[in-house]
Amino acid sequence: MALVIEGEERIAAPLQKVWEALNDPEVLKATIPGCQSLEMKSPTEMSATVVVKIGPIKATFNGEVTLKNLKPPHSYTIQGEGKGGIAGFAKGGADVTLTEDGPGTTVLKYAAKADVGGKIAQLGSRLIESTSKKLAGQFFSSFGEKVGAA
């Protein structure tokens, strides 16, 4: 089952600060919903453990994340794959673009594509899509608040 999630977030912080936060595992761990651990293995590779609840299924996903197409401080592509045991798997990527919008304000745009399979895929596309959009919205909103407040 394939999903597409797009959105944008206005962040009250300069572009360089937002870029640095997008590459900071502590900031990401604090803002990704359900993130239990996030570890940098190299400047472009991370491993993560995230607990997700979709409908009646709660699963712990262990996965790898890779940053590609880096164009600091304006854009990158984040790709990842996670396995949730009997719950299934999720894999996908997102193109993230930062644009300066006056002094001290950055617009973050994202376009994500994901595939899910296993038990989770059996829950139905509406539930998975609405949950995915909600989680993406929570992450970018939380990220914007944390970076804008710092």
Phi, psi and omega in degrees: 000126183255140179236150172231128181230126179230152177183179175211155182222129174271127184240128182278067179202152178296153183308312182299321180294320179295316178301314180298320180294323178295343180249012182256112183300329179292318178294314181298315180300321182287341186247346178280121180302129177078007183288123179263325177207149177210121186230130176282124176263334176200176179299343181236008181227136179225154169242146186218154170233123184228134176260126183233139175244119176237112184057231182277354184259126174245125184225149174257120180257129173252128185209175179241140180234136179233137176262131182227171177051041183291127175227072184299142352261035188254328183195160169200169174246132178249127179236142181205164177214134180227145178245132181245034179061226183292343179291332178128206183220162174219137175213151180171194181202168179215137171267125182244129181233135177248134178228132178288136179231073184083174182291128174079012177226135180232138174258122178256121177247143178222146174225111185246145174232137180218151172239136176234150179212171181090203182303322182300320181296337181283350182288341180108142187294325181297314181295316181294316181295315181294321178294317180298316179296321179296314180295319178297316178299318179297317180298307185292326176293313179296318178299313180300317179295315183295314182288322180291331182275337186287000000 
